[in-house]
Amino acid sequence: MDLLAAEAKAGIRSSHKAVIMVYLPGGPSHQDMFDLKMDAPSDVRGEFKPIKTNVPGIEICEHMPRLAKMMDKFTIIRSLVGARDEHASNICMTGYTEAEWRQNHAPVMGSVLSRLQGQVDKTVPAYVNLMARTQHMPYNDPGPGFLGLAHGGLNPNGPMMNDMVLKDVPLERLSNRRQLLAGMDRFKRSVDQLSGMDTLTQRAFDMLTSGKVTNALDVSKEDPKLRERYGKGIDKPQGDASPMLNEQLLTARRLVEAGARFVTVSYGFWDSHGNNFKTLKDNLPILDQAITALVSDIHDRGLDKDVSVVIWGEFGRTPRINKDAGRDHWPRVSTALLAGGGMRTGQVIGSTTRLGEEPDDRPVNFKEVFSTLYHNVGIDIATTPVHDIGGQPHFLLAENEPIAELV
C-alpha cells in the first residue's frame, strides 16, 4: 500500500499486478498428472506413463505433451497440504477450508485485492469471476465474506450483465436510470447485508457507460490463429461442475489487460470415482492445450512478470485405485501448477512417499501459496490488515510466508 500511495502522490498510474486462478472442481488426480509413481504396485500407479519435459529430471503425464515442451515456464508443487475432504472451492479461493470459512468468512483473494488495491480503471472491476454456475453449490465462488458486496466479483454469467450493454438505450437516458438506482438507497441502507451497494451502483454505472468490460469479454476480436491455439474445449457442463471452455482462459487474459487484478475460471469436473483413466485420457489433452496457450500468451505479451497463474483443485486421489477403476478423495496431499508472476519456474517443489499418500519432504500449505500470490502483487498479507465492513482489522494468513523457492 505504501508503494501505491507513493505512486499516486507522484502521479504515476497504479501498479497492475494480477492473478489468474484456474480452479479444477472435484480434486484433480495428482498421481496421474504430475506425480506418477512408476515403482508402486499396479493398483496404485495406474495406466499412464511419464514423459520427459524440457527441464532435465522433471517428468509428467504422457497426456500433457504441450506442457512437457514448456515445463521451464511452470513450477509443480507435489506436496500440497492443508485440505480437508470437502468438495468446495473455499480452500482454492481463500486459502481456508470450508469449515474454517464458516467461522471466519474469509474473502476470496480477488475481493481482498479489490479492498486493498482498488480498481486500476474505474470502469473495470478489480475482481472478475468467470466461474460457471455449478449444480454442486460449494464449487461456486464463496464470495467477498466479511468485506461485503462492494468487493464481490463481477460474474458475467449473472444478472448484472443484462445491464452491461446499452442496446437501444440512448446515453442521455442513463441519467434517469441512475436516478432510479439512487431511489433505492433508503431500502438498501436498511439491510446490513447490502453494505457497499452505493459503491456497486457507481461501479455498474461506470461500466455501463464504458463498455470496456464487454469488449474484453468479446474474444472474437482476437486473432483467429491465437483463438485456435487456445482451442474450444467442451461447452457442456461436466458432471455437477463446470464446462471446459478454453476461451475462458483467453478471456481471463483479456480482462487482466483491461485492468482486472484477479480473474477466476472454473474448468471441468475432476472427481472421477469411476473410469478415472478413460476420463483423464479425454480431458487432460484439453486442459493441456488451454493452460499452455494461456501461459505462452502471457509470455508473448510480456506479462509474465506481472500476471501470476495458478491451476489446482481441492485435493488429490487415493493411493489405491478403487474397484470401479476410479479414484476416491485424498486430502492428505495434492498438487498445484504455477506460472508467471516473476516466479522462479522450471522446478518441482516437494515430493511424496512411494505410494503418493503423504509428503516425503517440503510440505507446502495452501496458505503458503496464497502468501506467494499476494507477494507477487505487492502485498505482505500476513502483516497487512484487511478491514471488514465494520472497520475491524483482520490479518489473513498470519504466520505464513511466501514460498522461498519461488520468490
Beta strands, then each sheet from edge to edge (+ up, - down):
strand 1: 18-23
strand 2: 50-52
strand 3: 59-61
strand 4: 74-81
strand 5: 127-129
strand 6: 233-234
strand 7: 244-245
strand 8: 262-266
strand 9: 307-312
strand 10: 316-317
strand 11: 329-330
strand 12: 334-340
strand 13: 347-349
strand 14: 351-352
strand 15: 359-361
strand 16: 364-365
strand 17: 386-387
strand 18: 393-394
sheet 1: 5+ 8+ 1+ 9+ 12- 4+ 13+
sheet 2: 5+ 8+ 1+ 9+ 12- 4+ 16+
sheet 3: 2+ 3-
sheet 4: 6+ 7-
sheet 5: 10+ 11-
sheet 6: 14+ 15-
sheet 7: 17+ 18-
end
